[in-house]
Amino acid sequence: LDRAVNPALPAIGETRAMAADELFGISPATGHGSVQALARAASGGFALNVVNTGATVLTTVILARVMELAAFGVYSWVVATVTLLTVPAVLGVDRLLVRDIAVYLGRQAHGYVRGLLRRSAQLVLVCCLLIAAAVALAVWLAGGATSTQTVLALAVGMLALPTLAYGRVAQSALMGIHQVVLAQLPDLLLRPVSLLLLAGGVFLLGTGLD
């Protein structure tokens, strides 16, 4: 309606594209909302999911062969626990970022976007520290009921919690500027492939020593 009244005004999609490019130095996908853009995003997401599934399966098979049964059980439990704790660590900030960044960029409110990202990072950091403190207290209260192997594995998992939480924040920020495929790269490609390479290296090293 505004563009019809004043042809000099840019369309909302054009405003968001310019704002995102100025703020992040990344050019959002052109033709947002078109069938071509939707098809590219869908095909990119599908390819990433296929790679992620294959890498995860191969990593699980390798770790099951390399690790003892008890150690593999501890590993699986820690991974599941840390993944679950990522939800309260993010505290819903990821959904907020996807929605509000798109709105602020549409209004060219760059300062609001920076402030939102800064406060989100601070909130996630506080949540991660509180969760780590709660886990440490639970382990201390458990006393001798928890094995040393489990405690060490859980400690490593707690160190990884902020990385996972901030990854979710960055992913949501990229989705807010319509970079859907790019936002999924760390979670669906880089992390599983890196873990696969690490597990494969351990397997080959163990085979060579045998």
C-alpha positions in Angstrom: 0.0 0.0 0.0 2.8 2.4 0.9 4.6 1.6 -2.3 1.5 2.3 -4.3 1.1 5.7 -2.6 4.8 6.6 -3.0 6.7 4.6 -5.7 10.0 5.9 -4.3 9.5 3.7 -1.2 11.3 0.3 -1.4 9.2 -2.9 -0.9 9.5 -4.7 2.4 11.5 -7.5 0.9 13.9 -5.0 -0.7 14.3 -3.2 2.6 15.1 -6.4 4.5 17.6 -7.4 1.8 19.4 -4.0 2.0 19.4 -4.0 5.8 20.7 -7.5 6.1 23.5 -6.8 3.6 24.5 -3.6 5.4 24.4 -5.1 8.9 26.0 -8.6 8.3 27.7 -8.2 5.0 25.8 -11.2 3.7 23.4 -10.9 0.8 20.2 -12.7 1.5 18.6 -15.0 -1.0 17.1 -12.9 -3.8 13.5 -13.5 -4.7 12.5 -14.3 -1.2 9.1 -16.0 -1.2 9.4 -17.1 -4.8 9.1 -20.8 -5.8 12.7 -20.8 -6.9 14.0 -19.6 -3.6 11.8 -22.0 -1.7 13.0 -24.9 -3.9 16.6 -24.0 -3.3 16.2 -23.8 0.4 14.3 -27.1 0.5 16.8 -29.0 -1.7 19.7 -27.6 0.4 18.1 -28.6 3.6 17.3 -32.0 2.3 21.0 -32.5 1.2 22.2 -31.4 4.6 19.9 -33.8 6.4 21.1 -36.7 4.2 24.7 -35.9 5.0 23.9 -35.5 8.7 22.1 -38.8 8.9 24.9 -40.7 7.0 27.6 -39.2 9.1 25.8 -39.8 12.4 25.1 -43.5 11.5 28.7 -44.1 10.5 30.0 -42.3 13.7 27.8 -44.4 15.9 29.0 -47.6 14.2 32.6 -46.7 14.6 32.3 -45.6 18.2 30.4 -48.8 19.0 33.3 -50.8 17.7 36.1 -48.7 19.2 34.6 -48.1 22.7 33.7 -50.7 25.4 30.0 -51.2 26.1 30.1 -49.2 29.4 32.0 -46.4 27.8 29.7 -46.2 24.9 26.7 -46.1 27.2 28.3 -43.2 29.2 29.0 -41.4 25.9 25.4 -41.8 24.7 24.0 -40.6 28.0 26.2 -37.5 28.1 25.4 -36.6 24.6 21.6 -37.0 25.2 21.9 -35.0 28.5 23.8 -32.1 27.0 21.5 -31.9 24.0 18.5 -31.8 26.4 20.1 -29.1 28.5 20.6 -27.0 25.4 16.8 -26.2 25.5 16.8 -24.4 28.9 20.2 -22.9 28.1 18.8 -21.1 25.1 15.6 -20.3 27.0 13.5 -19.6 23.9 15.9 -16.9 22.6 16.2 -18.8 19.3 12.6 -18.4 18.4 12.6 -14.8 19.5 15.6 -14.0 17.2 14.1 -15.5 14.1 11.0 -13.4 14.5 12.4 -10.1 15.8 15.5 -9.8 13.6 13.3 -10.1 10.5 11.0 -7.4 11.9 13.9 -5.0 12.9 15.6 -5.5 9.6 12.4 -4.6 7.8 12.4 -1.3 9.7 16.1 -0.9 9.2 16.5 -0.8 13.0 20.1 -2.0 13.0 20.8 -0.8 16.6 17.9 -2.9 17.8 19.3 -6.0 16.1 22.7 -5.5 17.6 21.2 -4.9 21.0 19.0 -8.0 20.7 22.0 -10.2 19.7 24.1 -8.8 22.6 21.5 -9.3 25.2 20.7 -12.8 23.9 24.3 -13.8 24.1 24.5 -12.5 27.7 21.3 -14.3 28.7 22.5 -17.6 27.2 25.9 -17.3 29.0 24.1 -16.8 32.3 21.8 -19.8 31.7 24.8 -22.0 30.8 26.6 -21.0 34.0 23.5 -21.7 36.1 23.0 -25.1 34.5 26.6 -26.0 34.9 26.4 -25.1 38.6 23.2 -27.1 39.0 24.9 -30.2 37.4 28.0 -29.8 39.6 25.8 -29.6 42.7 23.9 -32.7 41.6 27.1 -34.6 41.0 28.4 -33.5 44.4 25.2 -34.6 46.1 25.3 -38.0 44.4 28.8 -38.5 45.9 30.2 -42.0 45.3 27.1 -43.1 43.3 28.6 -41.6 40.2 31.7 -43.1 38.6 34.8 -41.1 37.8 34.4 -41.9 34.1 30.9 -40.5 34.1 31.9 -37.3 36.0 34.7 -36.6 33.5 32.5 -37.2 30.5 29.8 -35.0 32.0 32.4 -32.3 32.6 33.4 -32.3 29.0 29.8 -32.2 28.0 29.2 -29.1 30.2 32.2 -27.4 28.5 30.5 -28.0 25.2 27.1 -26.7 26.3 27.9 -23.0 25.7 29.1 -23.8 22.2 25.9 -25.7 21.4 23.8 -22.9 22.8 25.6 -20.1 21.0 25.3 -22.2 17.8 21.6 -22.2 18.2 21.6 -18.4 18.7 23.7 -17.9 15.5 21.5 -20.3 13.6 18.4 -18.4 14.6 20.0 -15.0 13.6 20.9 -16.4 10.2 17.3 -17.6 9.7 16.1 -14.2 10.7 17.9 -12.8 7.6 16.6 -15.7 5.5 19.8 -17.6 5.2 18.1 -20.9 6.0 20.6 -23.3 4.4 23.7 -21.4 5.7 22.1 -21.5 9.2 22.0 -25.3 9.2 25.6 -25.9 8.0 27.2 -26.0 11.4 24.6 -28.3 13.0 23.9 -30.6 10.1 27.3 -30.7 8.3 30.3 -29.4 10.2 29.6 -31.0 13.6 28.7 -34.5 12.4 31.4 -34.6 9.8 34.0 -33.4 12.3 32.9 -36.0 14.8 33.0 -38.7 12.1 36.6 -37.7 11.1 37.6 -37.8 14.7 36.0 -41.2 15.4 37.5 -42.6 12.1 40.9 -41.3 13.1 40.7 -43.0 16.5 39.5 -46.2 14.8 42.4 -46.2 12.3 44.9 -45.5 15.0 43.6 -48.3 17.2 43.7 -50.7 14.2 47.2 -49.7 13.4 48.3 -50.3 17.0 46.8 -53.7 17.0 
